């Protein structure tokens, strides 16, 4: 069990180190434009992606760097994409909010809130006819639960028993507004009942809990049981976007969050199980060294050629 949890710790540290390096590069200048970090939410992609099969299709929200890494996208071309380098996963065209890596089953982020949900339905419907046994997983935030396209996608998936797993990362803020101020019932998983599909609120800061529920949802989908909604409760340690002043946070909020965020919780549990502090520190150092090396290699790559900006566009 400790080996699996140590592997989870390394995977979460890789995402944390990647995101913190992205934050630094955005401040220095090699990365430009709007960037959304998933610091504090690492357990959800780590727990979920370990259960996906190669043929499964993953559609992330614009806070998707961690999902791409957990799905197996290498860090160096991902850094390169964010820096607008020719060696990026999309040749530097997609940047932070639009990149995709279909060869890894990562079918892209989307800056339209909730837009991945109907796309996932399309992938699931195609999988029904191409014999791939594909399940589509779509990821979005709590604010997206109020988007019409998400409701339509859930209704469509339920009506046609499509193999879709809807993953809501509920970090308690819809951009800068608490979700509790925007809905009458803050238990978003309860909405699944209206569509006739299972809905579960789970601990999104526990990778093993996420893994258990995603595994079950995938099994239901593959056996023809249709979609599932998973509301993964978590909190972000960063702002909604880089540059967010976070004036909406209450005094002491971040300190409380840091005591229950996924890496801190897992480290505490491993220490209690007798794993030496030195071994846990080595995991962090390994992840940070890996990301530093990947970022530097990406930084040395040539910039994307502006003349190619209109390539791979369809209208």
Residue pairs with C-beta under 8 A, 6 or more apart in sequence:
1 273
2 270
2 273
2 275
4 208
5 208
5 266
5 269
5 270
5 273
6 270
6 275
6 279
6 283
8 43
8 46
8 47
8 207
8 208
8 266
9 263
9 266
9 267
9 270
9 280
9 283
10 283
10 286
10 287
11 42
11 46
11 69
11 70
11 207
12 42
12 43
12 46
12 207
12 262
12 263
12 266
13 263
13 283
13 284
13 286
13 287
13 288
14 69
14 75
14 287
14 290
14 291
15 38
15 42
15 45
15 46
15 65
15 66
15 69
15 70
16 39
16 42
16 263
16 287
17 284
17 287
17 288
17 290
17 291
17 292
18 65
18 66
18 69
18 75
18 78
18 79
18 291
19 37
19 38
19 39
19 65
19 66
19 238
20 39
21 79
21 291
21 292
21 295
22 31
22 35
22 37
22 65
22 79
22 82
22 96
23 35
23 37
23 238
23 242
25 31
25 79
25 82
25 83
25 295
25 299
26 32
26 35
26 242
27 242
30 83
30 299
31 82
31 83
31 96
32 84
33 95
33 96
33 97
34 96
34 97
34 241
34 242
35 82
35 96
35 97
35 241
35 242
36 62
36 63
36 96
36 97
36 240
36 241
36 242
37 63
37 65
37 236
37 238
37 239
37 242
38 45
38 63
38 64
38 65
38 66
38 67
38 236
39 236
39 237
39 238
40 171
40 234
40 235
40 236
40 237
40 238
40 257
40 261
40 262
41 63
41 66
41 169
41 171
41 204
41 234
41 235
41 236
41 262
42 66
42 262
42 263
43 204
43 205
43 206
43 207
43 210
43 234
43 262
43 266
44 139
44 167
44 169
44 204
44 207
44 210
44 232
44 234
45 66
45 67
45 69
45 70
45 71
45 139
46 66
46 70
46 207
46 210
47 206
47 207
47 208
47 209
47 210
47 211
47 214
48 70
48 137
48 167
48 210
48 211
48 214
49 58
49 67
49 70
49 71
49 72
50 70
50 211
51 211
51 214
51 215
51 218
52 58
52 71
52 105
52 135
52 137
52 218
53 133
53 135
54 105
55 105
55 127
55 132
55 133
55 134
56 105
56 134
56 135
56 136
56 137
56 218
57 105
57 107
57 120
57 123
57 124
57 127
57 134
57 135
57 136
57 137
58 67
58 71
58 105
58 106
58 107
58 136
58 137
58 139
59 107
59 108
59 110
59 116
59 117
59 119
59 120
59 123
59 136
59 137
59 138
59 139
60 67
60 68
60 106
60 108
60 109
60 110
60 116
60 139
61 109
61 110
61 113
61 116
61 139
61 140
61 141
61 144
61 169
62 96
62 97
62 109
62 110
62 111
63 141
63 169
64 108
64 109
64 139
65 78
65 82
65 96
67 106
67 139
68 78
68 99
68 101
68 104
68 106
69 75
69 78
71 101
71 104
71 105
71 106
72 104
72 105
72 106
73 89
73 101
73 104
73 106
74 294
75 290
75 291
75 294
75 295
76 87
76 294
76 297
76 298
77 87
77 88
77 89
77 298
78 88
78 89
78 99
78 101
78 294
79 294
79 295
79 297
79 298
79 299
80 86
80 87
80 88
80 89
80 92
80 298
80 301
81 88
81 89
81 90
81 92
81 94
81 95
81 99
82 88
82 95
82 96
82 99
83 92
83 298
83 299
83 301
84 92
84 95
84 303
84 304
85 92
85 298
85 299
85 301
85 302
85 303
85 304
86 92
86 301
86 302
86 303
86 304
86 305
87 298
87 301
87 302
88 94
88 99
88 298
88 304
89 99
89 100
89 101
90 98
90 99
90 100
90 312
91 304
91 308
91 311
92 303
92 304
93 304
93 308
93 309
93 311
93 312
94 100
94 108
94 109
96 109
97 109
97 110
97 111
98 108
98 109
98 110
98 111
99 108
99 109
100 106
100 107
100 108
100 109
101 108
102 108
107 119
107 123
108 116
109 116
110 116
110 119
113 140
113 141
113 143
113 144
113 147
114 140
114 144
114 147
114 149
114 150
114 153
115 149
116 138
116 139
116 140
117 138
117 140
117 144
117 149
117 150
117 153
117 154
117 166
118 149
118 152
118 153
118 156
119 138
120 136
120 137
120 138
120 153
120 157
120 164
120 166
121 136
121 153
121 156
121 157
121 162
121 164
123 134
123 136
124 134
124 135
124 136
124 157
124 162
124 163
124 164
124 221
125 160
125 162
126 134
127 133
127 134
127 135
127 136
127 163
128 162
128 163
133 222
134 163
135 163
135 164
135 165
135 218
135 221
135 222
136 162
136 163
136 164
136 165
137 164
137 165
137 167
137 214
138 153
138 164
138 165
138 166
138 167
139 167
139 169
140 150
140 166
140 167
140 168
140 169
141 168
141 169
141 170
141 171
141 174
142 168
142 169
142 170
142 171
142 172
142 173
142 174
142 179
142 188
142 231
143 173
143 174
143 175
143 177
143 179
143 182
144 150
144 168
145 168
145 183
145 188
145 191
146 174
146 182
146 183
150 166
153 164
153 166
154 166
154 191
154 192
154 195
154 197
154 227
154 229
155 195
156 162
157 164
157 166
157 195
157 197
157 226
157 227
158 195
158 196
158 197
158 226
158 227
160 226
161 224
161 225
161 226
161 227
162 226
162 227
163 221
163 222
163 224
163 226
163 227
164 221
164 226
164 227
165 214
165 217
165 218
165 221
165 227
165 228
165 230
166 227
166 228
166 229
166 230
167 214
167 230
167 232
168 188
168 189
168 229
168 230
168 231
168 232
169 204
169 232
169 234
170 179
170 188
170 204
170 231
170 232
170 233
170 234
171 234
171 235
171 236
172 178
172 179
172 180
172 233
172 235
173 179
173 236
173 240
173 248
174 182
175 240
176 240
176 244
176 248
177 248
178 248
179 186
179 188
180 186
187 201
187 231
188 201
188 231
189 199
189 200
189 201
189 229
189 230
189 231
190 199
191 199
191 229
192 198
192 199
192 228
192 229
193 199
195 227
197 226
197 227
197 228
197 229
198 217
198 220
198 228
198 229
199 228
199 229
199 230
199 231
200 213
200 228
200 229
200 230
200 231
201 231
201 233
202 209
202 210
202 213
202 230
202 231
202 232
202 233
203 209
203 210
203 232
203 233
204 210
204 232
204 233
204 234
205 233
205 234
205 235
205 260
205 261
205 262
205 265
206 262
206 265
207 262
207 266
210 230
210 232
213 230
214 230
216 228
217 228
217 230
220 226
220 228
221 227
221 228
234 262
235 257
235 260
235 261
237 254
237 257
237 258
237 261
238 244
239 245
239 246
258 264
267 280
270 280
271 277
271 280
